[in-house]
Amino acid sequence: LFGCWWAGLTAVPVNAKLHPKELAYVLADSGARFVFADGSWSAAIGALSGVEALLAVVEFGSSGYAKLVAATPRPQPSACAADDPAWLFYTSGTTGRPKGVMISHGNILHDIDSIAAALQPDDDTRGLSWLPLHHDMGLIGGALTPLCVGFPIYLMTPESFLMRPSRWLRAISEHRINWSVA
């Protein structure tokens, strides 16, 4: 996400469990030129038609290191304005095809400011979120707000929460969490 913004690109976060047909639709609809994914996605992406337009696939393995699959020119840092698109958020598609909704940098900063004003964090604020980072609430509330405001956040995978919701409550107690996104 930050790499996209640094390069002046619009990010398109998607659910890792997205069906290949829906992934193909999102890639085509968004005009994506780069895909950043874990290694499990490379076969699915390679099997899709129309990926010739992709300039790179970067795989993030379990080691946490990235592997560049196709070389690309290095983008230069880019300045952005509040109205510039930050990411293209796709709806779930439960009532039809997923629809892309453009979110600007100004929208994100407004949301972060609003959350911070309501939260009024201090030096003792510690957060926890299990919401997926491809979701607007998980990304803005669960990751960007803590990063921008400056308090620690613990991230739990949605799968860990869904398999055993009590893990969330245990983590709140164990890490002395006083703010949670849910």
ChimeraX commands (.cxc) that place a marker at each C-alpha (Angstrom):
marker #1 position 0.00,0.00,0.00 radius 0.5
marker #1 position 2.68,2.48,1.02 radius 0.5
marker #1 position 4.79,1.45,-1.96 radius 0.5
marker #1 position 1.89,2.21,-4.28 radius 0.5
marker #1 position 1.40,5.62,-2.71 radius 0.5
marker #1 position 5.14,6.35,-2.83 radius 0.5
marker #1 position 5.11,5.56,-6.54 radius 0.5
marker #1 position 1.97,7.63,-7.19 radius 0.5
marker #1 position -0.09,4.52,-7.97 radius 0.5
marker #1 position -3.62,3.69,-6.85 radius 0.5
marker #1 position -3.79,0.57,-4.69 radius 0.5
marker #1 position -6.52,-2.03,-5.18 radius 0.5
marker #1 position -6.58,-4.21,-2.03 radius 0.5
marker #1 position -8.54,-7.44,-2.53 radius 0.5
marker #1 position -9.53,-10.40,-0.42 radius 0.5
marker #1 position -6.98,-13.21,-0.59 radius 0.5
marker #1 position -9.87,-15.68,-0.83 radius 0.5
marker #1 position -11.35,-14.02,-3.92 radius 0.5
marker #1 position -12.55,-16.51,-6.53 radius 0.5
marker #1 position -10.27,-16.54,-9.63 radius 0.5
marker #1 position -13.12,-15.29,-11.86 radius 0.5
marker #1 position -13.71,-12.35,-9.52 radius 0.5
marker #1 position -9.96,-11.68,-9.31 radius 0.5
marker #1 position -9.81,-11.64,-13.11 radius 0.5
marker #1 position -12.72,-9.20,-13.18 radius 0.5
marker #1 position -11.11,-6.88,-10.61 radius 0.5
marker #1 position -7.77,-6.97,-12.48 radius 0.5
marker #1 position -9.45,-6.13,-15.78 radius 0.5
marker #1 position -11.86,-3.56,-14.35 radius 0.5
marker #1 position -9.20,-1.73,-12.33 radius 0.5
marker #1 position -6.55,-1.79,-15.04 radius 0.5
marker #1 position -4.03,-3.15,-12.51 radius 0.5
marker #1 position -0.43,-3.14,-13.70 radius 0.5
marker #1 position 1.24,-4.62,-10.61 radius 0.5
marker #1 position 0.20,-7.42,-8.29 radius 0.5
marker #1 position 1.68,-7.82,-4.82 radius 0.5
marker #1 position 0.70,-11.17,-3.38 radius 0.5
marker #1 position 1.93,-14.07,-1.34 radius 0.5
marker #1 position 3.37,-17.04,-3.21 radius 0.5
marker #1 position 0.06,-18.92,-3.21 radius 0.5
marker #1 position -1.42,-16.38,-5.61 radius 0.5
marker #1 position 1.20,-16.58,-8.37 radius 0.5
marker #1 position -0.28,-19.71,-9.98 radius 0.5
marker #1 position -3.80,-18.27,-9.91 radius 0.5
marker #1 position -2.64,-14.97,-11.37 radius 0.5
marker #1 position -0.55,-16.68,-14.04 radius 0.5
marker #1 position -3.55,-18.78,-15.10 radius 0.5
marker #1 position -5.74,-15.75,-15.74 radius 0.5
marker #1 position -6.17,-14.40,-19.22 radius 0.5
marker #1 position -5.38,-10.75,-19.77 radius 0.5
marker #1 position -2.50,-10.57,-17.32 radius 0.5
marker #1 position -0.08,-9.63,-20.07 radius 0.5
marker #1 position -0.62,-6.02,-19.00 radius 0.5
marker #1 position 0.81,-6.76,-15.55 radius 0.5
marker #1 position 4.32,-5.45,-15.20 radius 0.5
marker #1 position 5.25,-7.36,-12.08 radius 0.5
marker #1 position 4.16,-9.94,-9.59 radius 0.5
marker #1 position 5.86,-9.74,-6.23 radius 0.5
marker #1 position 5.57,-12.78,-4.00 radius 0.5
marker #1 position 5.78,-12.49,-0.23 radius 0.5
marker #1 position 6.63,-15.87,1.24 radius 0.5
marker #1 position 6.33,-17.16,4.77 radius 0.5
marker #1 position 9.87,-15.90,5.47 radius 0.5
marker #1 position 8.57,-12.33,5.10 radius 0.5
marker #1 position 10.95,-11.62,2.23 radius 0.5
marker #1 position 9.67,-10.50,-1.15 radius 0.5
marker #1 position 10.69,-12.21,-4.36 radius 0.5
marker #1 position 10.51,-10.16,-7.55 radius 0.5
marker #1 position 9.10,-12.41,-10.26 radius 0.5
marker #1 position 9.28,-9.99,-13.18 radius 0.5
marker #1 position 11.65,-7.01,-13.24 radius 0.5
marker #1 position 10.18,-3.54,-13.64 radius 0.5
marker #1 position 11.64,-0.04,-13.77 radius 0.5
marker #1 position 11.90,1.44,-10.30 radius 0.5
marker #1 position 9.23,4.10,-9.78 radius 0.5
marker #1 position 10.26,7.49,-8.50 radius 0.5
marker #1 position 8.64,9.07,-5.41 radius 0.5
marker #1 position 5.50,10.95,-6.22 radius 0.5
marker #1 position 3.71,13.82,-4.51 radius 0.5
marker #1 position -0.04,13.51,-4.16 radius 0.5
marker #1 position -2.95,15.88,-3.58 radius 0.5
marker #1 position -5.95,15.32,-1.30 radius 0.5
marker #1 position -8.20,14.63,-4.31 radius 0.5
marker #1 position -5.81,12.08,-5.85 radius 0.5
marker #1 position -7.01,8.47,-5.69 radius 0.5
marker #1 position -5.39,6.47,-2.89 radius 0.5
marker #1 position -7.08,3.16,-3.52 radius 0.5
marker #1 position -9.83,1.55,-5.49 radius 0.5
marker #1 position -11.98,-0.35,-3.00 radius 0.5
marker #1 position -14.11,-3.14,-4.46 radius 0.5
marker #1 position -17.44,-3.98,-2.85 radius 0.5
marker #1 position -18.02,-7.60,-1.85 radius 0.5
marker #1 position -20.15,-8.34,-4.90 radius 0.5
marker #1 position -22.77,-10.22,-2.87 radius 0.5
marker #1 position -25.61,-8.67,-4.91 radius 0.5
marker #1 position -23.82,-8.65,-8.25 radius 0.5
marker #1 position -20.41,-7.89,-9.69 radius 0.5
marker #1 position -17.98,-6.17,-7.30 radius 0.5
marker #1 position -17.98,-2.42,-7.92 radius 0.5
marker #1 position -14.93,-0.22,-7.63 radius 0.5
marker #1 position -15.23,2.80,-5.35 radius 0.5
marker #1 position -12.45,5.39,-5.53 radius 0.5
marker #1 position -11.13,6.54,-2.14 radius 0.5
marker #1 position -8.98,9.68,-2.16 radius 0.5
marker #1 position -6.04,10.51,0.08 radius 0.5
marker #1 position -8.19,13.29,1.55 radius 0.5
marker #1 position -10.96,10.78,2.38 radius 0.5
marker #1 position -8.49,8.59,4.25 radius 0.5
marker #1 position -6.96,11.48,6.19 radius 0.5
marker #1 position -10.44,12.74,7.13 radius 0.5
marker #1 position -11.37,9.28,8.43 radius 0.5
marker #1 position -8.14,9.02,10.42 radius 0.5
marker #1 position -8.67,12.49,11.92 radius 0.5
marker #1 position -12.29,11.62,12.83 radius 0.5
marker #1 position -11.30,8.34,14.50 radius 0.5
marker #1 position -8.46,10.05,16.39 radius 0.5
marker #1 position -10.79,12.85,17.57 radius 0.5
marker #1 position -13.29,10.30,18.90 radius 0.5
marker #1 position -10.62,8.02,20.38 radius 0.5
marker #1 position -8.41,10.73,21.90 radius 0.5
marker #1 position -5.46,8.34,22.26 radius 0.5
marker #1 position -2.76,8.85,24.85 radius 0.5
marker #1 position 0.51,7.11,25.76 radius 0.5
marker #1 position -1.41,4.16,27.23 radius 0.5
marker #1 position -3.54,3.45,24.14 radius 0.5
marker #1 position -3.07,-0.05,22.74 radius 0.5
marker #1 position -5.22,-1.43,19.94 radius 0.5
marker #1 position -6.29,-4.77,18.49 radius 0.5
marker #1 position -8.02,-5.58,15.22 radius 0.5
marker #1 position -9.05,-8.80,13.54 radius 0.5
marker #1 position -10.64,-7.08,10.54 radius 0.5
marker #1 position -9.10,-7.85,7.13 radius 0.5
marker #1 position -6.73,-5.24,5.74 radius 0.5
marker #1 position -8.40,-5.37,2.31 radius 0.5
marker #1 position -11.53,-3.94,4.00 radius 0.5
marker #1 position -11.82,-0.18,4.53 radius 0.5
marker #1 position -12.55,-0.41,8.28 radius 0.5
marker #1 position -9.76,-2.93,8.82 radius 0.5
marker #1 position -7.27,-0.87,6.84 radius 0.5
marker #1 position -8.16,2.62,8.08 radius 0.5
marker #1 position -9.23,1.80,11.64 radius 0.5
marker #1 position -7.04,-1.22,12.21 radius 0.5
marker #1 position -3.78,-0.14,10.60 radius 0.5
marker #1 position -3.56,3.40,9.24 radius 0.5
marker #1 position -5.03,5.24,12.24 radius 0.5
marker #1 position -2.64,3.61,14.75 radius 0.5
marker #1 position 0.31,4.22,12.40 radius 0.5
marker #1 position -0.57,7.87,11.83 radius 0.5
marker #1 position -1.63,8.68,15.39 radius 0.5
marker #1 position 1.23,6.73,16.95 radius 0.5
marker #1 position -0.02,3.92,19.15 radius 0.5
marker #1 position 0.67,0.19,18.94 radius 0.5
marker #1 position -1.86,-2.10,17.29 radius 0.5
marker #1 position -1.98,-5.87,17.42 radius 0.5
marker #1 position -3.34,-7.52,14.28 radius 0.5
marker #1 position -5.10,-10.88,14.43 radius 0.5
marker #1 position -6.03,-12.68,11.24 radius 0.5
marker #1 position -9.75,-12.79,10.52 radius 0.5
marker #1 position -9.48,-16.58,10.27 radius 0.5
marker #1 position -8.04,-16.83,13.80 radius 0.5
marker #1 position -10.95,-14.78,15.12 radius 0.5
marker #1 position -13.61,-16.68,13.17 radius 0.5
marker #1 position -12.26,-20.08,14.21 radius 0.5
marker #1 position -12.29,-19.12,17.88 radius 0.5
marker #1 position -13.76,-15.68,18.77 radius 0.5
marker #1 position -12.58,-16.10,22.35 radius 0.5
marker #1 position -9.01,-15.52,21.06 radius 0.5
marker #1 position -9.98,-11.90,20.52 radius 0.5
marker #1 position -11.11,-11.49,24.12 radius 0.5
marker #1 position -8.06,-13.37,25.40 radius 0.5
marker #1 position -5.76,-11.10,23.37 radius 0.5
marker #1 position -7.54,-8.02,24.75 radius 0.5
marker #1 position -6.84,-9.23,28.27 radius 0.5
marker #1 position -3.34,-10.54,27.62 radius 0.5
marker #1 position -2.06,-7.40,25.87 radius 0.5
marker #1 position -4.08,-4.98,28.02 radius 0.5
marker #1 position -5.91,-3.64,24.96 radius 0.5
marker #1 position -8.08,-0.60,25.55 radius 0.5
marker #1 position -9.22,0.02,21.95 radius 0.5
marker #1 position -10.38,-2.54,19.41 radius 0.5
marker #1 position -11.72,-2.37,15.89 radius 0.5
marker #1 position -14.53,-4.83,15.26 radius 0.5
marker link #1:1,2 radius 0.2
marker link #1:2,3 radius 0.2
marker link #1:3,4 radius 0.2
marker link #1:4,5 radius 0.2
marker link #1:5,6 radius 0.2
marker link #1:6,7 radius 0.2
marker link #1:7,8 radius 0.2
marker link #1:8,9 radius 0.2
marker link #1:9,10 radius 0.2
marker link #1:10,11 radius 0.2
marker link #1:11,12 radius 0.2
marker link #1:12,13 radius 0.2
marker link #1:13,14 radius 0.2
marker link #1:14,15 radius 0.2
marker link #1:15,16 radius 0.2
marker link #1:16,17 radius 0.2
marker link #1:17,18 radius 0.2
marker link #1:18,19 radius 0.2
marker link #1:19,20 radius 0.2
marker link #1:20,21 radius 0.2
marker link #1:21,22 radius 0.2
marker link #1:22,23 radius 0.2
marker link #1:23,24 radius 0.2
marker link #1:24,25 radius 0.2
marker link #1:25,26 radius 0.2
marker link #1:26,27 radius 0.2
marker link #1:27,28 radius 0.2
marker link #1:28,29 radius 0.2
marker link #1:29,30 radius 0.2
marker link #1:30,31 radius 0.2
marker link #1:31,32 radius 0.2
marker link #1:32,33 radius 0.2
marker link #1:33,34 radius 0.2
marker link #1:34,35 radius 0.2
marker link #1:35,36 radius 0.2
marker link #1:36,37 radius 0.2
marker link #1:37,38 radius 0.2
marker link #1:38,39 radius 0.2
marker link #1:39,40 radius 0.2
marker link #1:40,41 radius 0.2
marker link #1:41,42 radius 0.2
marker link #1:42,43 radius 0.2
marker link #1:43,44 radius 0.2
marker link #1:44,45 radius 0.2
marker link #1:45,46 radius 0.2
marker link #1:46,47 radius 0.2
marker link #1:47,48 radius 0.2
marker link #1:48,49 radius 0.2
marker link #1:49,50 radius 0.2
marker link #1:50,51 radius 0.2
marker link #1:51,52 radius 0.2
marker link #1:52,53 radius 0.2
marker link #1:53,54 radius 0.2
marker link #1:54,55 radius 0.2
marker link #1:55,56 radius 0.2
marker link #1:56,57 radius 0.2
marker link #1:57,58 radius 0.2
marker link #1:58,59 radius 0.2
marker link #1:59,60 radius 0.2
marker link #1:60,61 radius 0.2
marker link #1:61,62 radius 0.2
marker link #1:62,63 radius 0.2
marker link #1:63,64 radius 0.2
marker link #1:64,65 radius 0.2
marker link #1:65,66 radius 0.2
marker link #1:66,67 radius 0.2
marker link #1:67,68 radius 0.2
marker link #1:68,69 radius 0.2
marker link #1:69,70 radius 0.2
marker link #1:70,71 radius 0.2
marker link #1:71,72 radius 0.2
marker link #1:72,73 radius 0.2
marker link #1:73,74 radius 0.2
marker link #1:74,75 radius 0.2
marker link #1:75,76 radius 0.2
marker link #1:76,77 radius 0.2
marker link #1:77,78 radius 0.2
marker link #1:78,79 radius 0.2
marker link #1:79,80 radius 0.2
marker link #1:80,81 radius 0.2
marker link #1:81,82 radius 0.2
marker link #1:82,83 radius 0.2
marker link #1:83,84 radius 0.2
marker link #1:84,85 radius 0.2
marker link #1:85,86 radius 0.2
marker link #1:86,87 radius 0.2
marker link #1:87,88 radius 0.2
marker link #1:88,89 radius 0.2
marker link #1:89,90 radius 0.2
marker link #1:90,91 radius 0.2
marker link #1:91,92 radius 0.2
marker link #1:92,93 radius 0.2
marker link #1:93,94 radius 0.2
marker link #1:94,95 radius 0.2
marker link #1:95,96 radius 0.2
marker link #1:96,97 radius 0.2
marker link #1:97,98 radius 0.2
marker link #1:98,99 radius 0.2
marker link #1:99,100 radius 0.2
marker link #1:100,101 radius 0.2
marker link #1:101,102 radius 0.2
marker link #1:102,103 radius 0.2
marker link #1:103,104 radius 0.2
marker link #1:104,105 radius 0.2
marker link #1:105,106 radius 0.2
marker link #1:106,107 radius 0.2
marker link #1:107,108 radius 0.2
marker link #1:108,109 radius 0.2
marker link #1:109,110 radius 0.2
marker link #1:110,111 radius 0.2
marker link #1:111,112 radius 0.2
marker link #1:112,113 radius 0.2
marker link #1:113,114 radius 0.2
marker link #1:114,115 radius 0.2
marker link #1:115,116 radius 0.2
marker link #1:116,117 radius 0.2
marker link #1:117,118 radius 0.2
marker link #1:118,119 radius 0.2
marker link #1:119,120 radius 0.2
marker link #1:120,121 radius 0.2
marker link #1:121,122 radius 0.2
marker link #1:122,123 radius 0.2
marker link #1:123,124 radius 0.2
marker link #1:124,125 radius 0.2
marker link #1:125,126 radius 0.2
marker link #1:126,127 radius 0.2
marker link #1:127,128 radius 0.2
marker link #1:128,129 radius 0.2
marker link #1:129,130 radius 0.2
marker link #1:130,131 radius 0.2
marker link #1:131,132 radius 0.2
marker link #1:132,133 radius 0.2
marker link #1:133,134 radius 0.2
marker link #1:134,135 radius 0.2
marker link #1:135,136 radius 0.2
marker link #1:136,137 radius 0.2
marker link #1:137,138 radius 0.2
marker link #1:138,139 radius 0.2
marker link #1:139,140 radius 0.2
marker link #1:140,141 radius 0.2
marker link #1:141,142 radius 0.2
marker link #1:142,143 radius 0.2
marker link #1:143,144 radius 0.2
marker link #1:144,145 radius 0.2
marker link #1:145,146 radius 0.2
marker link #1:146,147 radius 0.2
marker link #1:147,148 radius 0.2
marker link #1:148,149 radius 0.2
marker link #1:149,150 radius 0.2
marker link #1:150,151 radius 0.2
marker link #1:151,152 radius 0.2
marker link #1:152,153 radius 0.2
marker link #1:153,154 radius 0.2
marker link #1:154,155 radius 0.2
marker link #1:155,156 radius 0.2
marker link #1:156,157 radius 0.2
marker link #1:157,158 radius 0.2
marker link #1:158,159 radius 0.2
marker link #1:159,160 radius 0.2
marker link #1:160,161 radius 0.2
marker link #1:161,162 radius 0.2
marker link #1:162,163 radius 0.2
marker link #1:163,164 radius 0.2
marker link #1:164,165 radius 0.2
marker link #1:165,166 radius 0.2
marker link #1:166,167 radius 0.2
marker link #1:167,168 radius 0.2
marker link #1:168,169 radius 0.2
marker link #1:169,170 radius 0.2
marker link #1:170,171 radius 0.2
marker link #1:171,172 radius 0.2
marker link #1:172,173 radius 0.2
marker link #1:173,174 radius 0.2
marker link #1:174,175 radius 0.2
marker link #1:175,176 radius 0.2
marker link #1:176,177 radius 0.2
marker link #1:177,178 radius 0.2
marker link #1:178,179 radius 0.2
marker link #1:179,180 radius 0.2
marker link #1:180,181 radius 0.2
marker link #1:181,182 radius 0.2
view
